[in-house]
């Protein structure tokens, strides 16, 4: 049975290291008000001054104190965990790895430094525990957790909600059904108002895992004693109530030896409480805690063993899923990056192993963006959108300058065309943005689940690099699209076949001098050529710009007729009206 506590201590080290809260280990949790004597009780159990002292809140982080008894029969432990010199007592912190402390004054400084490192120097608290192991032949095997003292009012630099913070921290430990609650109360206060007893009652209503401790028995008013409290007549506690005598502040200042203090405690109890002296005192408290913890571990062991086995099986399965140990890191890194790049390319090409069936993704979605979203947007653009007769007339007049032109000035046509071409730039840039978003989304579909679990940081880094690369290429791509529009704006090719019908419109409006029959034949032949050309383009998926001329031809004709009918009060002449229709 005695070996159970060291086994639990090792489990506690493991779970404190991995930061797991999936298992609740048996341990003794010390709770009490500030200045109730908790630290003095722990120091008496250890036999050394090793805890920070001062006014206000001193214990600001949970201290997991593991006491390991070193006997003559356990020399192996002394050789493995102890110092090289022949030392009977030493201490070790979990966060300092293998560093060994033989001076308990240094232990106190390290607790202060580690507390300030995590909790700051403003009297705030931190839930991360400090794990301290003390090896000595004077101690019994125990595991205790010292918690910050319960308080009511913030003092100094303490945060306003310090009471709630400390209460939540204490509740987190005592709500563990596998913990034994050591409720500490000072004898010079009313036991019925003990915050520690009240808190333990809330989370251990049956009282089967609560042990009461009454400290400072020597400070009670003259003529009073704690006999009724110690015998459980005031508030019954199932596991019992044990009284102890702490060193006074003057004893601490004078550095009174703890062994001498234990002798004085025994004398006081024999003198004031002779009938129950053997069931009180620090020595009896240590033995009682050792016995309670062992019995508690024994009761919790079956369920604990089952839980540990389940966790071992789960994590072993997870470990096996990671594959064999890594021998060549560089080679594996190159393989993972290569697989990611291949998967990305396969997603674009549509040759990936796991093809989505619920939605378009990768190259298929990019194709949809180009041919459907972007294509329909371009088709919906009205070539004459935003233009009216007044705009065209103004452009023509501005292009002629001080002298009226004999023919329609071509510069006016180019000005208006360039104005309309610029409208294609915005949907083109939007198309680039949509493609960029899809290429970003594709990153999440690449890489196997196993690799993401095994190397999560590497996967995050790959995603960051690819994301940044795509983001860097977005501005140059937008610039290229803008340059393409500028190229179209730089030269308007009116010799393009799509402008063939414009010649017909011009001749129809201006009334050519050619023979009417010849002109009719020429128009018919031109129409046949255009029809044939359009059919050929539609076969390869192209929509000729002539379609837009056809859609607008009736509009041109009607508008020209309206212009011919203008009265003498019109702001433009019939000739200008025909020029507007030609444009």
C-alpha positions in Angstrom: 0.0 0.0 0.0 2.8 2.4 0.8 4.1 2.2 -2.8 0.8 3.5 -4.1 1.5 7.2 -3.3 4.8 7.3 -5.3 3.0 5.7 -8.3 0.3 8.4 -8.1 3.0 11.1 -7.9 4.6 9.8 -11.1 1.2 9.9 -12.8 0.7 13.4 -11.5 4.1 14.5 -13.0 3.1 13.0 -16.3 -0.3 14.7 -16.5 1.1 18.0 -15.3 3.8 17.9 -18.0 1.4 17.1 -20.9 -1.2 19.6 -19.5 -4.0 17.1 -19.7 -7.1 17.4 -17.5 -8.7 14.2 -18.7 -7.9 12.3 -15.6 -8.6 13.1 -11.9 -5.9 11.9 -9.6 -6.3 11.3 -5.8 -4.6 14.1 -3.9 -5.1 16.1 -0.7 -6.2 19.7 -1.3 -5.5 22.3 1.4 -8.1 25.2 1.6 -8.5 27.9 4.1 -8.8 31.7 4.7 -5.8 33.9 4.3 -3.5 33.8 7.4 -5.3 30.7 8.7 -2.0 28.9 9.1 -2.0 26.7 6.0 1.7 27.4 5.2 2.7 26.7 8.7 1.0 23.3 8.7 2.8 22.3 5.5 6.1 23.5 6.8 5.6 21.5 10.0 4.8 18.4 7.9 8.0 18.9 5.8 10.2 20.0 8.8 11.7 23.0 6.9 10.9 26.7 6.2 10.4 26.7 2.4 7.2 28.7 1.7 7.1 32.4 1.0 5.8 34.6 3.7 4.4 38.1 3.9 1.3 40.2 4.3 -1.8 39.8 2.2 -1.9 37.1 -0.5 1.4 35.2 -0.7 0.4 31.9 -2.2 -0.7 33.0 -5.7 -0.3 29.7 -7.6 -1.3 26.1 -6.6 1.7 24.3 -5.1 1.6 20.6 -5.6 3.8 19.3 -2.8 4.9 15.6 -3.1 6.6 14.3 0.0 8.7 11.2 -0.6 10.0 9.2 2.4 13.6 8.1 2.0 14.5 5.1 4.2 17.6 2.9 4.5 15.7 0.2 2.6 15.2 2.6 -0.3 18.7 3.6 -1.2 18.0 3.1 -4.9 15.7 6.2 -4.8 18.4 8.2 -3.1 20.9 7.2 -5.8 18.5 7.9 -8.7 16.9 11.2 -7.6 19.2 12.4 -4.9 22.4 14.5 -5.0 25.8 12.9 -5.4 26.8 13.9 -1.9 25.6 12.1 1.2 22.6 14.3 1.8 19.5 13.0 3.7 17.1 15.8 2.5 16.7 17.5 -0.9 14.0 19.0 -3.1 13.3 19.1 -6.9 11.0 21.2 -9.0 9.3 19.8 -12.1 10.0 22.9 -14.1 13.7 22.9 -13.4 14.1 19.4 -14.6 17.1 17.7 -12.8 18.3 20.6 -10.7 18.6 19.5 -7.0 18.1 21.9 -4.1 19.6 21.0 -0.7 19.1 24.5 0.7 15.4 25.1 1.4 16.0 28.8 1.4 16.7 28.5 -2.3 13.5 26.5 -2.6 11.6 29.5 -1.2 13.2 31.9 -3.6 12.5 29.6 -6.6 8.8 29.4 -5.6 8.7 33.3 -5.5 10.5 33.7 -8.8 8.3 31.1 -10.6 5.2 32.7 -9.1 6.2 36.1 -10.3 7.1 34.7 -13.8 3.6 33.3 -14.4 1.4 35.5 -12.2 3.3 38.8 -12.4 4.1 41.1 -9.5 0.7 42.7 -9.0 -0.6 40.2 -6.6 -2.7 38.4 -9.2 -3.1 34.6 -9.2 -2.4 32.0 -11.9 -4.0 28.5 -12.1 -0.9 26.8 -13.4 0.6 24.7 -10.6 4.1 24.5 -9.3 5.2 20.9 -8.6 7.7 20.5 -5.8 9.1 17.1 -4.6 10.7 16.9 -1.2 12.8 13.8 -0.4 13.4 13.2 3.3 13.6 10.5 5.9 11.5 12.7 8.2 8.4 12.9 6.1 5.7 10.4 5.2 4.6 9.7 1.7 2.0 12.4 0.8 0.7 14.5 -2.0 -0.8 17.9 -1.0 -2.0 20.9 -3.0 -1.6 24.2 -1.3 -4.1 26.8 -2.7 -4.3 30.6 -2.3 -6.1 31.6 0.8 -9.7 32.6 0.6 -10.3 36.3 0.8 -13.1 38.8 0.7 -11.7 42.3 -0.1 -9.0 43.2 -2.6 -5.9 44.7 -1.0 -3.2 46.8 -2.7 -2.7 45.8 -6.3 -5.1 42.8 -6.2 -7.6 42.8 -9.0 -11.2 43.7 -8.0 -12.5 40.1 -8.7 -9.7 38.4 -6.6 -12.3 36.7 -4.4 -14.1 35.1 -7.3 -10.8 34.1 -9.0 -9.5 32.3 -5.8 -12.9 30.7 -5.2 -13.0 29.3 -8.8 -9.5 28.0 -8.4 -10.3 26.2 -5.2 -13.5 24.8 -6.6 -11.6 23.4 -9.6 -9.5 21.3 -7.2 -12.0 20.3 -4.5 -14.7 19.4 -7.0 -12.5 16.5 -8.1 -14.3 13.5 -6.5 -10.9 11.8 -6.0 -9.5 14.5 -3.8 -9.4 14.7 0.0 -10.2 18.2 1.3 -8.1 19.5 4.2 -10.2 22.4 5.5 -7.9 24.7 7.7 -9.5 27.1 10.2 -7.8 29.2 12.8 -8.9 28.5 16.4 -9.2 32.2 17.3 -12.1 32.5 14.9 -15.6 31.2 15.1 -15.5 27.7 13.6 -19.2 28.0 12.5 -18.1 30.9 10.1 -15.3 28.9 8.5 -15.2 29.6 4.8 -13.1 26.4 4.3 -15.8 24.2 6.0 -18.6 26.0 4.1 -16.8 25.5 0.7 -16.1 21.8 1.4 -19.8 21.3 2.4 -20.9 22.6 -0.9 -18.8 20.1 -2.9 -18.6 17.3 -0.4 -22.1 17.3 1.2 -21.7 13.8 2.6 -18.4 14.8 4.3 -16.7 11.5 3.3 -13.6 13.2 2.0 -13.2 16.2 4.3 -10.7 16.4 7.2 -10.8 19.5 9.4 -7.7 21.1 10.9 -7.7 23.7 13.7 -4.6 25.8 13.9 -3.3 28.4 16.4 -4.7 26.6 19.4 -2.4 28.5 21.7 -3.9 31.9 20.6 -7.4 31.3 21.9 -8.7 33.7 24.5 -8.0 32.9 28.1 -10.7 30.8 29.7 -11.7 29.2 26.4 -10.7 26.0 24.6 -11.4 24.1 21.4 -12.5 20.9 23.0 -16.1 21.0 21.6 -14.7 21.8 18.2 -12.1 19.1 18.2 -14.6 16.5 19.3 -17.0 17.5 16.6 -19.8 18.8 18.8 -20.0 22.2 17.0 -19.8 21.0 13.4 -19.3 17.3 12.9 -16.8 16.2 10.3 -16.8 12.5 9.3 -13.0 12.2 8.9 -12.4 14.1 12.1 -10.9 17.4 13.2 -7.2 17.6 14.2 -5.8 20.5 16.2 -2.2 21.8 15.8 -0.1 24.6 17.2 1.8 26.9 14.8 4.9 28.8 15.4 4.2 32.5 16.2 5.5 35.3 14.0 8.1 36.0 16.6 9.2 32.3 16.5 9.5 32.6 12.7 11.5 35.9 13.0 13.8 34.3 15.5 14.1 31.3 13.2 13.0 28.8 15.8 13.8 25.3 14.8 10.8 23.3 13.6 11.8 20.2 15.6 11.8 22.3 18.7 8.5 23.8 17.7 7.0 20.2 17.4 8.2 19.4 21.0 6.6 22.6 22.3 3.4 21.7 20.4 3.3 18.2 22.1 3.9 19.8 25.5 1.0 22.3 24.9 -1.4 19.6 23.9 -0.5 17.4 26.8 -1.0 20.3 29.2 -4.2 21.8 27.7 -5.9 18.8 26.1 -4.5 15.7 27.9 -7.4 13.4 27.0 -7.1 13.9 23.3 -3.4 14.9 22.9 -2.6 11.7 21.2 -5.1 12.4 18.5 -3.9 15.9 17.7 -0.7 17.6 16.7 1.4 17.8 13.5 2.8 14.3 13.8 -0.6 12.7 14.1 -1.9 14.9 11.2 0.9 13.6 8.9 0.2 10.0 9.8 -3.6 10.5 9.4 -3.2 12.2 6.0 -0.9 9.4 4.8 -3.5 6.8 5.9 -6.4 8.7 4.4 -4.6 9.2 1.1 -3.6 5.5 0.8 -7.1 4.3 1.6 -8.5 6.9 -0.8 -6.2 5.8 -3.6 -7.2 2.2 -2.9 -10.8 3.1 -3.3 -10.2 5.1 -6.5 -7.7 2.7 -8.0 -10.1 0.4 -10.0 -11.8 3.3 -11.8 -8.5 5.1 -12.2 -6.8 2.0 -13.7 -9.6 1.6 -16.2 -9.4 5.3 -17.1 -5.7 5.1 -17.6 -5.9 2.0 -19.7 -8.5 3.6 -22.0 -6.3 6.7 -22.4 -3.3 4.5 -23.1 -5.2 2.6 -25.8 -6.5 5.9 -27.4 -3.1 7.6 -27.5 -1.4 4.4 -28.6 -3.8 4.2 -31.5 -3.1 7.9 -32.3 0.6 7.3 -32.0 0.4 4.4 -34.4 -1.5 6.5 -36.9 1.5 8.9 -37.1 3.6 6.2 -38.8 7.1 5.0 -38.3 9.7 7.2 -36.5 11.5 9.8 -38.7 15.0 8.9 -39.8 15.7 11.5 -42.4 13.9 14.8 -41.7 15.1 16.5 -44.8 13.8 13.8 -47.1 10.5 13.6 -45.3 10.1 17.4 -45.5 10.7 17.3 -49.2 8.3 14.5 -49.7 5.5 16.3 -47.8 6.0 19.5 -49.7 6.1 17.6 -53.0 2.9 15.8 -52.2 1.2 19.0 -51.3 2.3 20.6 -54.6 1.1 17.6 -56.6 -2.2 17.6 -54.7 -2.7 21.3 -55.5 -2.0 20.8 -59.2 -4.2 17.7 -59.3 -7.1 19.8 -57.7 -6.7 22.3 -60.5 -6.5 19.7 -63.3 -9.3 17.6 -61.9 -7.2 14.5 -61.4 -7.3 14.5 -57.6 -8.1 11.2 -55.8 -10.9 12.6 -53.7 -13.1 14.5 -56.1 -15.9 16.6 -54.6 -19.4 15.5 -55.6 -21.4 18.1 -53.7 -20.0 21.2 -55.2 -17.6 22.5 -57.8 -14.0 23.0 -56.7 -10.6 23.6 -58.0 -10.1 23.9 -61.8 -13.8 23.2 -62.4 -14.8 26.2 -60.3 -12.2 28.4 -62.0 -13.6 27.3 -65.4 -17.1 28.1 -64.2 -15.9 31.5 -63.0 -14.4 32.3 -66.5 -17.1 30.9 -68.7 -20.3 31.4 -66.6 -19.8 34.2 -64.1 -17.4 36.3 -66.1 -18.9 35.4 -69.5 -22.5 36.3 -68.5 -21.3 39.5 -66.9 -19.7 40.6 -70.2 -22.8 39.6 -72.2 -24.9 41.7 -69.8 -22.9 44.8 -70.6 -24.9 47.1 -72.9 -22.6 48.6 -75.5 -24.6 51.8 -75.5 -25.1 51.8 -71.7 -24.6 55.3 -70.3 -24.7 56.9 -73.7 -27.4 59.1 -75.1 -27.9 61.2 -78.2 -26.7 64.3 -76.4 -23.4 62.6 -75.5 -22.7 61.4 -79.1 -23.6 64.9 -80.5 -21.3 66.6 -78.0 -18.4 64.2 -78.9 -18.9 64.9 -82.6 -18.9 68.6 -82.2 -15.9 68.6 -79.9 -14.0 66.5 -82.4 -14.6 68.9 -85.3 -13.2 71.9 -83.5 -13.8 75.3 -85.0 -14.7 74.0 -88.5 -17.6 71.7 -89.3 -16.4 68.4 -90.6 -17.4 67.1 -94.1 -17.5 63.5 -92.9 -18.1 62.0 -89.4 -14.9 62.7 -87.4 -13.4 59.3 -86.5 -11.9 60.7 -83.3 -15.4 61.1 -81.8 -16.0 57.5 -82.5 -12.8 56.5 -80.7 -13.5 58.7 -77.7 -16.9 57.1 -77.2 -15.6 53.5 -77.8 -12.8 53.9 -75.3 -15.2 55.2 -72.8 -17.3 52.0 -73.2 -14.3 49.7 -73.2 -13.2 51.0 -69.8 -16.4 49.5 -68.4 -14.9 46.1 -69.0 -12.1 46.6 -66.5 -14.2 46.3 -63.3 -15.8 42.9 -64.1 -12.4 41.7 -65.3 -10.7 42.6 -62.0 -13.6 41.0 -60.1 -13.0 37.8 -62.1 -9.4 37.8 -60.9 -10.5 38.2 -57.4 -12.9 35.3 -57.6 -10.2 33.1 -59.1 -7.8 34.2 -56.3 -10.4 33.3 -53.6 -10.9 29.8 -55.2 -7.1 29.2 -55.3 -6.9 30.1 -51.6 -9.8 27.8 -50.8 -8.1 24.9 -52.6 -5.2 25.0 -50.1 -7.4 23.4 -47.5 -8.2 20.5 -49.7 -4.5 19.6 -50.2 -2.5 17.5 -47.8 -3.6 14.3 -46.0 -5.4 14.2 -42.7 -2.6 12.1 -41.3 0.1 14.6 -42.1 -2.0 17.5 -40.7 -2.3 15.6 -37.4 1.3 14.5 -37.3 2.9 17.8 -38.3 0.3 20.5 -37.6 2.9 23.3 -37.4 4.4 22.2 -40.7 1.0 22.2 -42.3 0.2 25.6 -41.0 3.5 26.9 -42.3 2.9 25.4 -45.8 -0.5 27.0 -45.8 1.0 30.4 -44.8 3.6 30.3 -47.5 1.2 29.4 -50.3 -1.3 31.9 -49.0 1.3 34.7 -49.0 2.5 33.6 -52.4 -1.0 33.9 -53.9 -1.5 37.2 -52.2 1.8 38.5 -53.6 0.8 37.5 -57.2 -2.6 39.2 -56.9 -1.4 42.8 -57.6 0.7 41.9 -60.6 -2.3 39.9 -62.1 -4.5 42.9 -61.6 -1.9 45.1 -63.2 -1.8 42.7 -66.2 -5.6 42.9 -66.6 -5.5 46.6 -66.4 -2.7 46.7 -69.1 -4.8 44.5 -71.4 -7.6 47.0 -71.2 -5.1 49.8 -71.8 -3.9 47.9 -74.9 -7.4 47.8 -76.3 -7.8 51.4 -75.5 -4.5 52.3 -77.3 -5.7 51.2 -80.8 -9.2 50.8 -82.1 -9.1 48.5 -85.1 -11.9 49.6 -87.3 -10.8 47.2 -90.1 -11.9 44.3 -87.9 -14.6 42.2 -89.6 -16.9 43.0 -86.7 -17.1 46.5 -88.0 -18.3 45.4 -91.5 -22.0 46.3 -90.7 -20.9 49.8 -89.7 -20.1 50.5 -93.3 -23.6 49.4 -94.3 -25.1 51.6 -91.7 -23.0 54.5 -92.9 -24.0 54.0 -96.6 -27.7 53.6 -95.6 -27.7 56.8 -93.6 -25.7 59.0 -96.0 -27.3 57.7 -99.3 -24.4 56.5 -101.5 -24.2 57.4 -105.1 -23.9 53.8 -106.2 -26.5 52.0 -108.3 -29.4 50.9 -106.1 -29.5 47.4 -107.6 -25.7 47.0 -107.2 -25.9 48.3 -103.6 -28.8 45.8 -102.8 -26.7 42.9 -104.2 -23.7 44.1 -102.2 -25.7 44.4 -99.0 -27.1 40.9 -99.5 -23.7 39.4 -100.2 -22.3 41.2 -97.1 -25.1 39.8 -95.0 -24.4 36.3 -96.2 -20.7 36.7 -95.4 -21.5 38.0 -92.0 -24.0 35.2 -91.3 -21.5 32.5 -92.4 -18.8 34.1 -90.3 -21.1 34.2 -87.2 -22.1 30.5 -87.7 -18.4 29.6 -87.8 -17.7 31.6 -84.6 -20.6 30.1 -82.8 -19.3 26.6 -83.6 -16.2 27.4 -81.6 -18.1 29.2 -78.8 -17.5 32.8 -79.8 -20.2 35.5 -79.8 -19.4 38.1 -82.5 -19.8 41.7 -81.7 -22.0 41.9 -84.8 -24.8 40.5 -82.6 -24.8 43.8 -80.7 -25.1 45.7 -84.0 -28.1 43.6 -85.0 -29.7 44.2 -81.6 -29.3 47.9 -82.1 -29.9 48.3 -85.8 -33.6 48.9 -85.5 -32.8 51.4 -82.8 -30.4 53.2 -85.1 -33.0 53.3 -87.9 -35.8 54.6 -85.7 -33.6 57.2 -84.1 -32.4 58.4 -87.5 -36.0 58.7 -88.7 -36.9 60.7 -85.6 -34.0 63.0 -86.2 -35.0 63.6 -89.8 -38.4 64.7 -88.6 -37.0 67.3 -86.2 -38.6 70.7 -86.5 -36.6 73.9 -87.4 -36.3 74.6 -83.6 -34.1 71.5 -83.1 -30.6 71.9 -81.5 -29.0 69.9 -84.3 -29.4 69.5 -88.0 -30.5 66.6 -90.1 -26.9 66.0 -91.2 -25.8 65.9 -87.5 -28.7 63.5 -86.8 -27.4 61.1 -89.5 -23.9 61.4 -88.1 -25.2 60.4 -84.6 -26.9 57.4 -86.1 -23.7 56.3 -87.9 -21.7 56.6 -84.6 
